[in-house]
Amino acid sequence: MSVRKRTWVTPKGVEKFAWVVDYVDTKGKRRLKTFAKKKDADAFAATASVEVREGVHVADSATITIEEAGKLWLKSGDAAGLERTTMDQRRQHLDLHIVPLAGAAKLTKVTAPWVRSFQDDLREKGCSPAMVKRVTVSLGSILADAQGRGLVGRNAVHELSKARSGTKASEKRAKAKLRVGKDIPTNAEIRAILDAAKGRYRTLLVTMIFTGLRASEARGLRWEDIDLKKGELHVRQRADRYGDIGMPKSEAGQRTIPLPPFAVNTLKEWKLACPKSEEGLAFPNSVGNIEHHQNMLKRGLWPTQIAAGVTITTDEIDEEGKPVLAPKYPGFHALRHWFASWCINRKADGGLELTAKAVQVRMGHSSIQVTFDTYGHLFPAADEGAELAAAEQALFSVKP
């Protein structure tokens, strides 16, 4: 690899010069890249020589733009049979955020500093921190797909992620822990919800409270997956928001959950009144099809909370001049959080203590780390004060 000065004279007799980097790429093809300044040529030569030696160099002329790579990324997702919800999210990130801000950029121009600048542009556009993170993950996925096609040598998003993962724990932003009464319903609130639950959504709420099912798993639940004699519920499939049936979220999502007597009796009653469904669904809509998620919320969870008095006051005022009440917990995940906390603290309620592994299995988490990261602070802590007192007593009881 060499850096040389090239001079020439224009038709008007003006002498000009530029700096040319002459090198052979990883495929044995000779490449020339021109720069106006020698320092830029030297910097490129230093970087390119390392990339060629490592076999990851891709010339600008051999790559494509981010927009073009994004289209290939979508095709890869379709070919892999990804769920419609996942593909919808990919298209939204690409069309609404990535292409408008960086679609014309060549893949070889995407470096760690470039990614940081792109994230700054997303924030200036008004994206929330969570959205910036999700869009950045999608950009990294686009680069990974392009890397597999030989269109780019490095994935700057992944490199930046690895660099951040190596930072000190004290420099990482603490993630707010789930709080009882804020994110997790209290036992009193759950009891009020159970007492207020009426009509066709009562059994759905009871089942979700005592099994921790995800909403998609409840929509896809069949009667053949419920063993009322043994008191067991088997999670074998789920239904996405489009009504498409598929496998659970992960392999660990396929699980068996014991049913308490109250849930068993409630399901027995509901089975007699349940609308007929070709798929044998346990919680279909009134005509036997897969229930819509919004119906479950607007006709089931939300009105039941309001009837139970599990509400918060909004800024809106009704016709009588009183503040409008809204359900305290907007989504079904609050019921899932309560189930996890109930499993963790069963001993305190007079039940059998469950291990962290048992809680992981019932929740359908992909790993024990997910369980600890989400609910680790809810597990009973050892009485350190009592342990210290016992140790102190043992110390002073030893004769010199």
C-alpha positions, -999 to +999 in steps of 0.1 A: +000+000+000+015+033-010+006+070-008+019+092-037+014+127-050-003+131-083+001+163-103-016+175-135-023+206-155-058+217-164-067+228-200-064+264-187-028+258-177-034+256-140-013+231-121-031+210-096-022+180-073-038+154-051-028+125-029-035+090-041-036+058-020-027+028-042-035-006-027-048-041-033-080-051-016-088-084+001-100-099-032-067-091-050-081-061-069-061-030-073-078+001-058-071+038-060-085+064-037-078+101-040-076+128-013-070+165-013-048+164+018-019+142+026-030+137+062-063+123+050-046+100+026-022+087+053-051+082+077-070+061+052-039+041+042-033+033+079-068+021+084-072+003+051-039-016+056-052-030+089-086-039+074-070-056+044-047-076+066-077-087+087-097-095+056-126-070+064-119-041+040-146-031+016-140-003-009-165+025-012-172+015-048-179-021-037-206-012-011-241+003-012-261+029+007-279+024+040-312+027+022-303-001-003-289-023+026-322-017+045-342-031+016-320-062+016-325-065+053-363-065+049-360-092+022-339-113+047-366-109+073-393-120+049-372-150+038-366-160+074-404-160+081-402-133+108-436-124+124-456-096+108-452-075+139-414-078+137-414-069+100-437-039+107-413-026+133-384-030+109-402-010+081-412+017+106-376+021+118-363+021+083-389+044+066-395+069+095-361+072+110-331+056+093-337+065+056-347+101+062-317+108+083-290+086+068-304+067+038-279+081+013-248+073+034-225+046+022-221+016+046-183+022+046-189+056+061-206+042+092-181+044+120-186+046+158-185+085+158-209+084+128-233+063+149-231+087+178-239+116+155-268+096+141-282+091+176-279+128+182-299+135+151-326+111+163-328+129+196-330+163+179-358+148+158-377+142+190-372+105+195-374+092+230-343+075+246-361+042+242-368+048+205-332+059+199-321+026+213-345+005+193-336+023+160-299+019+167-305-018+172-322-019+138-293-001+122-269-026+137-291-054+123-289-038+089-251-036+091-249-073+103-270-084+073-248-064+049-217-077+066-228-112+059-232-103+022-197-089+021-209-053+016-192-039+047-163-051+067-172-038+102-204-033+122-199+000+140-230-004+161-219-037+176-184-023+181-199+007+200-221-016+220-191-038+231-172-007+241-200+005+262-205-030+278-169-026+291-176+006+311-176+006+348-209-003+365-208+030+383-210+048+349-240+029+338-274+044+343-294+026+369-327+011+356-357+018+378-369-013+397-405-024+395-424-012+425-454-026+442-484-002+439-467+016+410-459-011+384-471-042+403-506-043+417-509-048+455-526-079+468-556-057+479-559-043+443-558-078+428-585-089+452-606-059+443-601-066+406-612-103+411-643-092+430-652-066+403-646-089+373-679-097+356-691-110+322-672-127+295-638-112+304-639-124+341-624-158+334-597-143+311-586-119+339-587-147+366-566-169+344-540-142+335-537-132+372-530-167+384-508-179+355-489-148+344-497-155+308-487-129+282-517-114+264-507-131+232-505-164+250-540-160+264-554-151+229-539-183+215-548-206+244-569-236+235-591-258+257-569-288+248-540-269+265-559-268+298-562-299+320-589-291+345-586-325+362-549-321+369-551-284+374-525-276+347-523-251+319-499-257+290-485-229+269-479-242+234-488-213+211-496-176+209-516-153+187-501-120+175-520-088+171-529-098+135-545-130+147-518-152+133-510-183+154-474-191+161-450-205+186-444-188+220-420-160+224-390-183+230-384-220+236-387-214+273-422-200+266-434-235+260-442-244+297-467-259+321-482-238+348-502-252+378-537-238+382-550-230+417-585-243+426-602-209+422-589-206+386-599-242+378-635-237+391-638-204+372-626-221+339-650-250+344-679-225+346-666-205+316-662-237+294-700-242+295-706-206+282-676-202+260-684-193+223-676-222+200-644-218+180-630-238+151-595-236+168-609-246+201-599-213+217-604-208+254-609-170+251-623-163+216-644-133+207-682-135+206-681-152+171-654-177+179-624-159+164-592-148+180-599-119+204-584-085+196-559-071+221-577-037+223-610-054+231-594-073+260-581-039+273-611-016+266-638-041+275-620-062+301-591-049+320-598-012+321-635-012+330-629-039+357-602-017+373-625+013+373-653-008+388-628-020+414-616+015+423-581+007+411-578+040+393-557+072+390-570+108+385-564+124+351-563+160+341-596+158+323-628+171+338-662+155+332-696+172+326-701+175+364-668+192+368-651+162+384-618+147+374-620+118+350-607+085+365-585+062+344-574+026+351-542+026+372-525-002+353-528+003+315-516-031+303-518-068+311-481-069+319-491-055+354-510-088+361-479-107+349-457-087+373-481-095+401-480-132+394-442-132+395-442-113+428-469-137+441-448-167+432-417-152+447-434-144+480-456-174+484-439-184+517-450-150+532-486-158+522-485-192+538-477-211+507-447-232+496-415-212+487-405-213+451-369-213+439-358-187+414-356-214+387-392-224+394-402-187+390-383-186+357-401-216+343-435-204+353-428-170+337-414-185+305-382-165+307-355-174+283-329-174+311-326-172+349-308-138+343-339-123+329-358-133+360-332-119+383-328-087+363-366-081+364-376-094+397-344-101+417-352-072+442-385-089+451-369-121+464-368-122+503-335-110+516-317-128+544-320-113+579-285-099+580-291-083+614-300-116+630-270-133+614-247-107+628-262-110+662-258-147+662-222-144+650-215-118+677-230-141+704-209-170+691-177-149+692-182-138+728-192-172+740-157-185+731-135-188+761-100-172+758 
